[in-house]
Amino acid sequence: IGANRGLTFSYVNTADAELVEKAIKKETEELGYRVTGMAASGVSAGGTLAMNLAYGGNSAIPVRFVFELAAPTYFVAEDWGSLMKSDNLGSEEEFYRMMTGKELSAQEYRQEIKKISPTCLVGEDSVPTLIGYGLKDHCVPADQKEYLIDALEKNGVSYDYVEFPHSNHLLYGDLDKMQTFMDLSLEYCKKYFQ
């Protein structure tokens, strides 16, 4: 399940993820397994979908925690100038259309992005979260992690943040930090799957 045109997050993608989950739950039950929890995970656009699934509350299988790398968290147009340039978008309205697949005014868009932006879905009951971001990311604006961290802290959600100081969007510049992230993800498994 992915996003088309790089960073297009329509409801179809989140709905597709939910359908896949329902199919997995049904199939495992038919095979005699009882799945009582899962972790949602992804990188970049996949990380956004994982967070939407984890924070949105529509998961067929209870999400115990989410871990993501380099994922967009909030889709306000003014933060995405470089994406607008690279995709030759001449106006914020074109950006709105790319992100939602709909013709929207600025006010309508601000309401719609609340449904597809993980930062807007975080609440007091949100699952523990492990995140990692490269400080030299040329794709996802640096403030994306700040929006998410602020929302997690405001709502008292347990989280860990791993910073990749020498990495861009691909996170290959800090292998030691990637090992830290992977080690933490295993700790999360031990802690939240008990």
Backbone as CSV, one residue per row, in Angstrom:
resi,resn,N_x,N_y,N_z,CA_x,CA_y,CA_z,C_x,C_y,C_z
1,ILE,0.862,-1.159,0.000,0.000,0.000,0.000,0.901,1.211,0.000
2,GLY,0.783,2.023,-0.950,1.654,3.179,-1.027,0.905,4.412,-1.440
3,ALA,1.655,5.435,-1.577,1.097,6.708,-1.991,1.523,6.961,-3.429
4,ASN,0.617,7.476,-4.229,0.990,7.786,-5.594,1.557,9.196,-5.662
5,ARG,2.397,9.451,-6.628,3.100,10.723,-6.818,3.903,11.096,-5.580
6,GLY,4.535,10.145,-4.964,5.437,10.449,-3.868,4.747,10.708,-2.551
7,LEU,4.050,11.828,-2.416,3.482,12.196,-1.127,1.985,12.466,-1.202
8,THR,1.241,11.694,-1.923,-0.203,11.879,-1.981,-0.853,10.934,-0.986
9,PHE,-1.496,11.485,0.012,-2.107,10.684,1.059,-3.613,10.836,1.008
10,SER,-4.250,10.078,0.180,-5.706,10.131,0.116,-6.279,9.177,1.148
11,TYR,-7.568,9.316,1.406,-8.221,8.420,2.335,-8.203,7.000,1.808
12,VAL,-8.109,6.855,0.489,-8.074,5.526,-0.113,-6.891,4.744,0.440
13,ASN,-5.738,5.377,0.572,-4.564,4.674,1.069,-4.750,4.212,2.506
14,THR,-5.261,5.062,3.375,-5.511,4.654,4.748,-6.605,3.590,4.774
15,ALA,-7.630,3.781,3.973,-8.699,2.783,3.906,-8.164,1.459,3.378
16,ASP,-7.253,1.508,2.402,-6.643,0.283,1.884,-5.872,-0.441,2.986
17,ALA,-5.134,0.309,3.780,-4.380,-0.299,4.884,-5.332,-0.979,5.861
18,GLU,-6.443,-0.344,6.139,-7.427,-0.925,7.048,-8.043,-2.187,6.451
19,LEU,-8.289,-2.184,5.130,-8.829,-3.377,4.466,-7.839,-4.535,4.511
20,VAL,-6.570,-4.231,4.298,-5.535,-5.268,4.367,-5.493,-5.864,5.763
21,GLU,-5.566,-5.018,6.753,-5.568,-5.495,8.132,-6.750,-6.407,8.419
22,LYS,-7.932,-6.014,7.949,-9.125,-6.847,8.149,-8.950,-8.208,7.471
23,ALA,-8.360,-8.195,6.281,-8.127,-9.459,5.558,-7.129,-10.334,6.312
24,ILE,-6.089,-9.718,6.855,-5.098,-10.477,7.638,-5.764,-11.079,8.870
25,LYS,-6.560,-10.283,9.557,-7.243,-10.785,10.755,-8.160,-11.963,10.395
26,LYS,-8.929,-11.808,9.329,-9.850,-12.869,8.904,-9.091,-14.140,8.532
27,GLU,-8.032,-13.993,7.750,-7.260,-15.157,7.294,-6.590,-15.865,8.465
28,THR,-6.000,-15.100,9.371,-5.335,-15.742,10.515,-6.348,-16.453,11.406
29,GLU,-7.543,-15.868,11.568,-8.576,-16.533,12.360,-9.022,-17.833,11.697
30,GLU,-9.152,-17.796,10.359,-9.539,-19.012,9.631,-8.488,-20.102,9.746
31,LEU,-7.228,-19.698,9.914,-6.134,-20.655,10.081,-5.974,-21.095,11.533
32,GLY,-6.797,-20.540,12.413,-6.767,-20.945,13.812,-5.885,-20.094,14.711
33,TYR,-5.409,-18.992,14.203,-4.574,-18.112,15.009,-5.415,-16.961,15.552
34,ARG,-5.065,-16.517,16.726,-5.719,-15.359,17.326,-4.687,-14.251,17.471
35,VAL,-4.762,-13.263,16.618,-3.822,-12.141,16.644,-4.401,-11.075,17.568
36,THR,-3.661,-10.774,18.623,-4.176,-9.843,19.633,-3.513,-8.476,19.580
37,GLY,-2.537,-8.319,18.713,-1.894,-7.021,18.611,-0.885,-6.997,17.492
38,MET,-0.544,-5.782,17.080,0.441,-5.597,16.014,1.163,-4.274,16.230
39,ALA,2.258,-4.116,15.524,2.957,-2.835,15.458,2.778,-2.316,14.045
40,ALA,2.602,-1.017,13.922,2.528,-0.388,12.605,3.862,0.289,12.351
41,SER,4.384,0.129,11.139,5.700,0.676,10.840,5.793,1.085,9.387
42,GLY,6.675,2.041,9.121,6.928,2.445,7.749,7.995,3.505,7.675
43,VAL,8.432,3.739,6.451,9.445,4.759,6.169,8.833,5.751,5.189
44,SER,9.067,7.024,5.419,8.579,8.109,4.569,7.054,8.036,4.475
45,ALA,6.497,7.963,3.268,5.042,7.910,3.101,4.446,6.714,3.846
46,GLY,5.166,5.606,3.857,4.698,4.429,4.590,4.627,4.675,6.084
47,GLY,5.531,5.499,6.600,5.495,5.867,8.011,4.274,6.704,8.345
48,THR,3.901,7.579,7.420,2.696,8.379,7.616,1.469,7.474,7.658
49,LEU,1.391,6.542,6.726,0.259,5.606,6.736,0.239,4.772,8.015
50,ALA,1.418,4.352,8.481,1.489,3.574,9.722,0.972,4.391,10.905
51,MET,1.385,5.658,10.982,0.900,6.503,12.077,-0.596,6.758,11.963
52,ASN,-1.085,6.998,10.742,-2.522,7.211,10.571,-3.306,5.990,11.032
53,LEU,-2.804,4.824,10.712,-3.446,3.585,11.143,-3.394,3.459,12.667
54,ALA,-2.239,3.747,13.245,-2.064,3.609,14.697,-2.851,4.650,15.480
55,TYR,-2.852,5.894,15.013,-3.504,6.968,15.759,-4.972,7.149,15.392
56,GLY,-5.375,6.634,14.222,-6.734,6.858,13.742,-7.801,6.047,14.436
57,GLY,-7.423,4.965,15.095,-8.378,4.170,15.858,-9.266,3.242,15.049
58,ASN,-8.952,3.029,13.770,-9.797,2.167,12.936,-9.135,0.836,12.603
59,SER,-8.182,0.444,13.400,-7.432,-0.768,13.129,-8.223,-2.010,13.555
60,ALA,-8.320,-2.989,12.651,-9.003,-4.250,12.963,-8.223,-5.059,13.997
61,ILE,-6.918,-4.901,13.980,-6.036,-5.553,14.955,-5.487,-4.439,15.849
62,PRO,-5.602,-4.567,17.160,-5.116,-3.493,18.027,-3.627,-3.190,17.786
63,VAL,-3.334,-1.911,17.557,-1.946,-1.482,17.364,-1.355,-1.223,18.745
64,ARG,-0.245,-1.904,19.052,0.405,-1.759,20.355,1.401,-0.597,20.378
65,PHE,2.058,-0.362,19.237,2.969,0.773,19.101,3.228,1.008,17.624
66,VAL,3.815,2.165,17.340,4.160,2.515,15.964,5.613,2.955,15.939
67,PHE,6.321,2.546,14.895,7.680,3.057,14.701,7.859,3.440,13.244
68,GLU,8.459,4.620,13.053,8.581,5.154,11.705,9.862,5.951,11.554
69,LEU,10.280,6.048,10.288,11.472,6.825,9.939,11.119,7.818,8.831
70,ALA,11.544,9.064,9.007,11.482,10.104,7.967,10.091,10.314,7.385
71,ALA,9.073,10.237,8.218,7.701,10.339,7.723,7.135,11.749,7.862
72,PRO,6.409,12.205,6.847,5.662,13.458,6.976,4.589,13.311,8.054
73,THR,4.355,14.398,8.791,3.394,14.329,9.889,2.289,15.370,9.806
74,TYR,2.467,16.388,8.941,1.493,17.479,8.858,1.609,18.111,7.485
75,PHE,0.464,18.314,6.832,0.482,18.719,5.428,0.015,20.140,5.166
76,VAL,0.496,21.078,5.960,0.195,22.477,5.696,1.080,22.931,4.523
77,ALA,0.469,23.560,3.522,1.146,23.862,2.252,2.425,24.683,2.422
78,GLU,2.417,25.636,3.317,3.588,26.524,3.437,4.859,25.792,3.869
79,ASP,4.733,24.603,4.441,5.910,23.820,4.822,6.480,23.005,3.674
80,TRP,5.755,22.907,2.569,6.122,21.992,1.504,6.541,22.716,0.218
81,GLY,7.199,23.861,0.351,7.635,24.637,-0.808,8.557,23.874,-1.740
82,SER,9.494,23.113,-1.194,10.423,22.373,-2.065,9.697,21.272,-2.830
83,LEU,8.721,20.621,-2.209,7.932,19.608,-2.911,7.101,20.261,-4.015
84,MET,6.532,21.407,-3.705,5.734,22.108,-4.707,6.596,22.474,-5.911
85,LYS,7.833,22.903,-5.659,8.744,23.238,-6.763,9.121,21.999,-7.558
86,SER,9.479,20.922,-6.866,9.919,19.719,-7.578,8.799,19.082,-8.388
87,ASP,7.561,19.254,-7.948,6.416,18.712,-8.684,5.772,19.753,-9.605
88,ASN,6.449,20.897,-9.761,5.969,21.972,-10.641,4.547,22.413,-10.313
89,LEU,4.283,22.564,-9.033,2.976,23.048,-8.602,3.045,24.559,-8.468
90,GLY,2.179,25.246,-9.179,2.241,26.702,-9.215,1.440,27.411,-8.151
91,SER,0.634,26.669,-7.397,-0.200,27.324,-6.393,-0.487,26.351,-5.247
92,GLU,-0.941,26.938,-4.159,-1.332,26.098,-3.028,-2.545,25.239,-3.390
93,GLU,-3.421,25.758,-4.240,-4.585,24.982,-4.659,-4.159,23.701,-5.383
94,GLU,-3.109,23.791,-6.206,-2.593,22.595,-6.887,-2.029,21.609,-5.863
95,PHE,-1.379,22.149,-4.844,-0.869,21.298,-3.760,-2.030,20.598,-3.058
96,TYR,-3.096,21.346,-2.758,-4.261,20.759,-2.099,-4.807,19.596,-2.925
97,ARG,-4.901,19.804,-4.241,-5.432,18.776,-5.133,-4.523,17.553,-5.132
98,MET,-3.196,17.790,-5.152,-2.255,16.668,-5.147,-2.378,15.856,-3.854
99,MET,-2.542,16.533,-2.735,-2.563,15.853,-1.442,-3.875,15.124,-1.169
100,THR,-4.980,15.626,-1.706,-6.285,15.048,-1.365,-7.031,14.457,-2.552
101,GLY,-6.639,14.841,-3.767,-7.387,14.413,-4.948,-8.677,15.192,-5.127
102,LYS,-8.832,16.295,-4.392,-10.068,17.083,-4.432,-9.744,18.553,-4.723
103,GLU,-10.718,19.239,-5.297,-10.643,20.694,-5.471,-11.132,21.327,-4.172
104,LEU,-10.231,22.013,-3.452,-10.592,22.560,-2.150,-10.109,23.994,-1.996
105,SER,-10.843,24.761,-1.215,-10.364,26.080,-0.809,-9.353,25.878,0.313
106,ALA,-8.639,26.943,0.660,-7.657,26.850,1.744,-8.323,26.417,3.053
107,GLN,-9.493,26.974,3.346,-10.195,26.617,4.586,-10.643,25.160,4.567
108,GLU,-11.177,24.701,3.442,-11.587,23.299,3.331,-10.383,22.377,3.465
109,TYR,-9.264,22.770,2.854,-8.053,21.949,2.918,-7.575,21.806,4.359
110,ARG,-7.573,22.885,5.112,-7.122,22.825,6.513,-7.961,21.823,7.319
111,GLN,-9.231,21.685,6.989,-10.072,20.683,7.653,-9.731,19.278,7.164
112,GLU,-9.508,19.130,5.870,-9.199,17.817,5.289,-7.866,17.265,5.779
113,ILE,-6.854,18.148,5.920,-5.536,17.631,6.320,-5.540,17.072,7.735
114,LYS,-6.497,17.485,8.534,-6.593,16.929,9.883,-6.868,15.429,9.846
115,LYS,-7.472,14.956,8.747,-7.817,13.546,8.605,-6.657,12.703,8.076
116,ILE,-5.643,13.359,7.497,-4.537,12.615,6.891,-3.178,12.967,7.484
117,SER,-3.154,13.850,8.487,-1.914,14.265,9.129,-1.787,13.618,10.495
118,PRO,-0.804,12.738,10.672,-0.665,12.049,11.967,-0.652,12.981,13.168
119,THR,-0.019,14.128,13.048,0.046,15.077,14.154,-1.346,15.444,14.651
120,CYS,-2.305,15.544,13.743,-3.675,15.912,14.105,-4.466,14.742,14.685
121,LEU,-3.974,13.535,14.512,-4.671,12.345,15.000,-4.186,11.897,16.376
122,VAL,-3.056,12.427,16.831,-2.512,12.046,18.139,-3.463,12.511,19.234
123,GLY,-3.740,11.612,20.180,-4.580,11.936,21.326,-4.027,11.283,22.577
124,GLU,-4.694,11.484,23.679,-4.236,10.940,24.959,-4.139,9.427,24.958
125,ASP,-4.930,8.763,24.118,-4.930,7.300,24.068,-4.042,6.743,22.963
126,SER,-3.241,7.595,22.337,-2.386,7.128,21.241,-1.316,6.168,21.755
127,VAL,-0.893,5.297,20.866,0.070,4.253,21.217,1.479,4.820,21.336
128,PRO,2.345,4.129,22.085,3.748,4.534,22.157,4.349,4.616,20.752
129,THR,5.303,5.522,20.607,5.812,5.856,19.279,7.329,5.952,19.282
130,LEU,7.941,5.329,18.290,9.384,5.423,18.068,9.584,6.097,16.720
131,ILE,10.341,7.204,16.716,10.538,7.956,15.480,12.018,8.234,15.244
132,GLY,12.367,8.384,13.977,13.724,8.759,13.599,13.694,9.680,12.395
133,TYR,14.536,10.725,12.435,14.596,11.698,11.341,16.044,12.110,11.077
134,GLY,16.363,12.283,9.806,17.665,12.790,9.404,17.669,14.305,9.427
135,LEU,18.727,14.888,9.962,18.804,16.344,10.049,19.116,16.996,8.704
136,LYS,19.516,16.211,7.724,19.827,16.749,6.399,18.810,16.276,5.358
137,ASP,17.616,15.991,5.817,16.559,15.487,4.931,16.166,16.571,3.930
138,HIS,16.248,16.252,2.659,15.892,17.178,1.583,14.459,16.962,1.109
139,CYS,13.794,15.985,1.647,12.461,15.603,1.190,11.378,16.010,2.192
140,VAL,11.546,15.627,3.437,10.580,15.936,4.490,11.115,17.119,5.299
141,PRO,10.371,18.222,5.346,10.823,19.402,6.087,11.151,19.089,7.547
142,ALA,12.167,19.744,8.064,12.663,19.479,9.417,11.600,19.675,10.493
143,ASP,10.693,20.622,10.290,9.706,20.887,11.333,8.662,19.778,11.469
144,GLN,8.647,18.819,10.538,7.675,17.727,10.628,7.842,16.935,11.922
145,LYS,9.077,16.661,12.304,9.285,15.918,13.549,8.865,16.754,14.751
146,GLU,9.055,18.065,14.670,8.683,18.944,15.783,7.175,18.958,15.992
147,TYR,6.416,19.007,14.900,4.948,18.946,15.021,4.537,17.676,15.759
148,LEU,5.138,16.557,15.368,4.781,15.272,15.970,5.205,15.213,17.426
149,ILE,6.426,15.593,17.720,6.908,15.568,19.103,6.043,16.455,19.988
150,ASP,5.690,17.651,19.498,4.816,18.542,20.273,3.475,17.875,20.571
151,ALA,2.887,17.218,19.561,1.587,16.555,19.758,1.711,15.398,20.746
152,LEU,2.778,14.616,20.630,2.984,13.496,21.552,3.145,13.994,22.984
153,GLU,3.961,15.028,23.172,4.182,15.567,24.516,2.918,16.208,25.085
154,LYS,2.214,16.974,24.261,0.981,17.635,24.700,-0.047,16.623,25.194
155,ASN,-0.063,15.447,24.571,-1.041,14.415,24.926,-0.493,13.349,25.878
156,GLY,0.740,13.520,26.336,1.317,12.582,27.296,1.584,11.203,26.722
157,VAL,1.878,11.127,25.429,2.133,9.844,24.769,3.612,9.492,24.906
158,SER,3.882,8.286,25.311,5.253,7.796,25.442,5.899,7.713,24.051
159,TYR,7.128,8.231,23.930,7.825,8.168,22.647,9.335,8.199,22.849
160,ASP,10.026,7.744,21.827,11.478,7.877,21.744,11.801,8.466,20.382
161,TYR,12.805,9.335,20.359,13.231,9.973,19.119,14.715,9.689,18.912
162,VAL,15.053,9.163,17.742,16.443,8.931,17.374,16.794,9.924,16.266
163,GLU,17.795,10.723,16.530,18.236,11.737,15.573,19.382,11.195,14.731
164,PHE,19.302,11.407,13.427,20.322,10.985,12.476,21.028,12.252,11.974
165,PRO,22.078,12.711,12.676,22.660,14.029,12.385,23.333,14.163,11.019
166,HIS,23.802,13.079,10.447,24.534,13.151,9.181,23.751,12.573,8.014
167,SER,22.459,12.359,8.205,21.658,11.655,7.204,20.634,12.545,6.529
168,ASN,20.381,12.199,5.261,19.289,12.820,4.535,18.058,11.930,4.659
169,HIS,17.164,12.008,3.699,15.909,11.254,3.769,16.123,9.740,3.793
170,LEU,17.205,9.269,3.206,17.468,7.834,3.136,18.116,7.271,4.404
171,LEU,18.585,8.138,5.280,19.118,7.770,6.594,20.320,6.828,6.542
172,TYR,21.114,6.890,5.497,22.279,5.998,5.392,23.561,6.613,5.936
173,GLY,23.518,7.842,6.413,24.727,8.507,6.902,25.064,8.247,8.355
174,ASP,24.217,7.519,9.054,24.411,7.266,10.485,24.053,5.823,10.814
175,LEU,24.901,4.907,10.423,24.591,3.493,10.666,24.503,3.173,12.150
176,ASP,25.264,3.872,12.975,25.182,3.652,14.417,23.807,4.058,14.957
177,LYS,23.247,5.125,14.409,21.910,5.561,14.837,20.838,4.589,14.338
178,MET,21.051,4.022,13.158,20.111,3.020,12.663,20.121,1.798,13.576
179,GLN,21.303,1.415,14.050,21.383,0.296,14.986,20.652,0.628,16.278
180,THR,20.802,1.866,16.760,20.084,2.307,17.957,18.579,2.210,17.738
181,PHE,18.131,2.675,16.570,16.709,2.626,16.245,16.201,1.185,16.219
182,MET,16.957,0.307,15.582,16.544,-1.099,15.502,16.528,-1.749,16.886
183,ASP,17.536,-1.443,17.705,17.565,-1.979,19.063,16.348,-1.504,19.863
184,LEU,16.016,-0.225,19.726,14.837,0.301,20.421,13.553,-0.353,19.925
185,SER,13.472,-0.619,18.621,12.265,-1.261,18.098,12.091,-2.659,18.706
186,LEU,13.202,-3.360,18.913,13.117,-4.676,19.561,12.720,-4.542,21.026
187,GLU,13.209,-3.506,21.696,12.790,-3.253,23.080,11.294,-2.974,23.142
188,TYR,10.796,-2.203,22.181,9.362,-1.927,22.120,8.575,-3.235,21.956
189,CYS,9.071,-4.122,21.102,8.397,-5.423,20.907,8.304,-6.179,22.220
190,LYS,9.412,-6.252,22.932,9.431,-6.978,24.207,8.482,-6.333,25.220
191,LYS,8.466,-5.020,25.246,7.672,-4.292,26.233,6.178,-4.298,25.920
192,TYR,5.812,-4.056,24.660,4.403,-3.842,24.322,3.679,-5.055,23.777
193,PHE,4.401,-6.144,23.551,3.744,-7.379,23.116,3.642,-8.403,24.234
194,GLN,3.774,-7.982,25.458,3.661,-8.902,26.602,2.241,-9.008,27.064
